[in-house]
């Protein structure tokens, strides 16, 4: 199952469902984190400091369903 979770609701142990890219104008896209990466507290703090609005997480419903409620404009900004 694929769930979009806002950055403020990410928890250690969640697993990324998609790669996260950083954009370097000189070299184009660079993968920062790979799909399948298990999130730690330090990784979550870095993502929040990078102003990521959220990420796609794999899951089977083991986390609070409220954290999935994110509007479409936020989803679009997070995957650019």
MIGURO-802816 format. One record per residue (C-alpha): residue in one letter; x, y, z. Coordinates in pm, whole numbers, padded with zeros to 5 digits. Each point is the difference from the previous one (the first is absolute). Example, Ala and Ser with C-alpha at 12.3 -4.5 7.8 and 13.67 -1.06 7.14 Angstrom:
<nodes>
A_01230_-00450_00780 .
S_00137_00344_-00066 .
</nodes>
This chain:
<nodes>
X_00000_00000_00000 .
X_00124_00349_-00088 .
X_-00080_00292_00234 .
X_00094_00367_-00020 .
X_00106_00119_00346 .
X_00072_00362_00086 .
X_00347_00064_00140 .
X_-00130_00088_00345 .
X_-00168_-00340_00031 .
X_00295_-00216_-00103 .
X_00121_-00246_00262 .
X_00318_-00206_00035 .
X_-00043_-00342_-00154 .
X_-00219_00113_-00291 .
X_00130_-00111_-00340 .
X_00029_00221_-00310 .
X_-00212_-00111_-00293 .
X_00177_00229_-00252 .
X_00347_00149_-00045 .
X_00054_00353_00134 .
X_00200_00228_-00226 .
X_00197_00315_00067 .
X_00054_00240_-00287 .
X_00345_00136_-00067 .
X_-00020_00258_-00283 .
X_00348_-00098_-00121 .
X_-00047_-00376_-00010 .
X_-00381_-00048_-00023 .
X_-00179_-00250_00225 .
X_00180_-00196_00266 .
X_-00164_-00274_00206 .
X_00010_00092_00369 .
X_-00184_-00305_00133 .
X_-00097_-00319_-00179 .
X_-00331_-00177_-00006 .
X_-00008_-00257_00280 .
X_00206_00218_00240 .
X_-00120_-00034_00359 .
X_-00039_00343_00160 .
X_00187_00093_00314 .
X_-00051_00302_00224 .
X_00309_00166_-00154 .
X_-00123_-00056_-00358 .
X_-00344_00139_00086 .
X_00157_00311_00158 .
X_00210_00055_-00316 .
X_-00308_-00032_-00221 .
X_-00187_00254_00213 .
X_00300_00238_-00014 .
X_-00001_-00038_-00382 .
X_-00363_00124_00003 .
X_-00138_-00320_-00153 .
X_-00375_00009_00045 .
X_-00023_-00379_00010 .
X_00098_-00329_-00161 .
X_-00157_-00323_-00118 .
X_00024_-00279_00255 .
X_-00068_-00370_-00038 .
X_-00228_-00137_00263 .
X_-00264_-00243_00103 .
X_-00196_00236_00223 .
X_00238_-00016_00297 .
X_-00012_00376_00048 .
X_-00262_00260_00077 .
X_-00232_00051_-00299 .
X_-00031_00371_00084 .
X_00356_00056_-00115 .
X_-00100_-00086_-00357 .
X_-00231_00298_-00041 .
X_00195_00237_-00222 .
X_-00151_00229_-00262 .
X_00087_-00040_-00369 .
X_00206_00321_-00022 .
X_00226_-00128_00278 .
X_00041_-00332_-00180 .
X_00099_00177_-00322 .
X_00262_00217_00177 .
X_00157_-00300_00172 .
X_00070_-00199_-00316 .
X_00154_00278_-00210 .
</nodes>
